[in-house]
Amino acid sequence: NLRFLSSAGVGIIFTYVRKFRANGGDIVLCNVPAAIFYVLSELDLADYLSIAQDLRAATAACGNAP
C-alpha cells in the first residue's frame, strides 16, 4: 500500500542494502507499486536494487523457494 517514497526512505533502503551486501546478503523488494518503481527507475536505482514481482519470486531469489 506504499504510495510515496521520500528521499529519506530511499536513503534508509540503501543503507540497509549496503550493510546486507557487505555481509554477503541482500534485500529483495517485492510487490513494488508501479508509481514507486517508476520513481526508482527514473533515478536509475531500479537496476541497483533487487526487485521481484511478488513474495514468491523474492523468496526464490533468496534461494529459499518453497
MARNU-200919 format. One record per residue (C-alpha): x, y, z; chain. Coordinates in pm, 1 decimal. Each point is the difference from the previous one (the first is absolute). Layout:
<pt px="X" py="Y" pz="Z" kette="A"/>
...
This chain:
<pt px="0.0" py="0.0" pz="0.0" kette="A"/>
<pt px="303.0" py="226.6" pz="-33.3" kette="A"/>
<pt px="-94.2" py="311.3" pz="-194.9" kette="A"/>
<pt px="294.4" py="229.5" pz="69.3" kette="A"/>
<pt px="371.1" py="-51.5" pz="57.0" kette="A"/>
<pt px="195.3" py="298.1" pz="127.3" kette="A"/>
<pt px="370.2" py="57.1" pz="-52.6" kette="A"/>
<pt px="47.9" py="-96.5" pz="365.3" kette="A"/>
<pt px="-174.3" py="-331.8" pz="-68.8" kette="A"/>
<pt px="225.2" py="-63.4" pz="-298.9" kette="A"/>
<pt px="301.4" py="79.4" pz="218.5" kette="A"/>
<pt px="-108.0" py="-249.9" pz="264.3" kette="A"/>
<pt px="-52.9" py="-272.1" pz="-260.0" kette="A"/>
<pt px="347.6" py="60.4" pz="-141.6" kette="A"/>
<pt px="158.8" py="1.5" pz="344.7" kette="A"/>
<pt px="-140.1" py="-345.7" pz="68.0" kette="A"/>
<pt px="76.0" py="-131.4" pz="-349.0" kette="A"/>
<pt px="365.2" py="101.0" pz="42.8" kette="A"/>
<pt px="17.3" py="-158.8" pz="347.7" kette="A"/>
<pt px="-158.8" py="-325.4" pz="-114.9" kette="A"/>
<pt px="213.1" py="-23.6" pz="-314.5" kette="A"/>
<pt px="317.2" py="71.2" pz="198.6" kette="A"/>
<pt px="-85.1" py="-308.3" pz="203.9" kette="A"/>
<pt px="-78.4" py="-221.7" pz="-299.2" kette="A"/>
<pt px="-375.9" py="51.3" pz="3.3" kette="A"/>
<pt px="-248.2" py="218.5" pz="-180.2" kette="A"/>
<pt px="-341.0" py="159.7" pz="33.6" kette="A"/>
<pt px="-262.9" py="-88.6" pz="-257.7" kette="A"/>
<pt px="-289.9" py="240.2" pz="-43.0" kette="A"/>
<pt px="-324.8" py="-153.4" pz="-117.8" kette="A"/>
<pt px="-347.6" py="113.3" pz="-98.9" kette="A"/>
<pt px="140.5" py="344.2" pz="-79.5" kette="A"/>
<pt px="-284.6" py="225.5" pz="-115.0" kette="A"/>
<pt px="33.3" py="129.2" pz="-356.4" kette="A"/>
<pt px="32.0" py="362.4" pz="113.2" kette="A"/>
<pt px="285.3" py="-86.0" pz="238.5" kette="A"/>
<pt px="172.9" py="-216.2" pz="-261.9" kette="A"/>
<pt px="-26.9" py="287.8" pz="-246.0" kette="A"/>
<pt px="173.5" py="235.6" pz="243.7" kette="A"/>
<pt px="275.6" py="-254.5" pz="70.4" kette="A"/>
<pt px="45.2" py="-49.0" pz="-375.2" kette="A"/>
<pt px="15.9" py="372.1" pz="-70.5" kette="A"/>
<pt px="268.5" py="34.3" pz="267.6" kette="A"/>
<pt px="193.1" py="-291.4" pz="-158.9" kette="A"/>
<pt px="-38.5" py="-192.9" pz="324.4" kette="A"/>
<pt px="-216.5" py="-288.0" pz="-121.2" kette="A"/>
<pt px="299.9" py="-175.9" pz="-157.4" kette="A"/>
<pt px="199.7" py="28.5" pz="322.6" kette="A"/>
<pt px="-272.7" py="-145.4" pz="219.9" kette="A"/>
<pt px="-121.2" py="-358.6" pz="-0.9" kette="A"/>
<pt px="-368.3" py="23.5" pz="-89.5" kette="A"/>
<pt px="-235.3" py="-296.0" pz="-37.2" kette="A"/>
<pt px="-353.8" py="-8.5" pz="-135.0" kette="A"/>
<pt px="-146.9" py="-162.4" pz="312.9" kette="A"/>
<pt px="89.0" py="-175.0" pz="325.4" kette="A"/>
<pt px="40.7" py="-338.4" pz="-168.4" kette="A"/>
<pt px="252.7" py="141.4" pz="-248.9" kette="A"/>
<pt px="180.6" py="187.1" pz="278.7" kette="A"/>
<pt px="24.4" py="-316.7" pz="206.4" kette="A"/>
<pt px="133.9" py="-191.0" pz="-298.7" kette="A"/>
<pt px="256.4" py="275.8" pz="-65.8" kette="A"/>
<pt px="126.2" py="-55.4" pz="354.2" kette="A"/>
<pt px="41.4" py="-371.2" pz="-64.2" kette="A"/>
<pt px="-286.2" py="-89.6" pz="230.6" kette="A"/>
<pt px="-262.2" py="-117.7" pz="-246.4" kette="A"/>
<pt px="-280.0" py="-197.3" pz="167.4" kette="A"/>
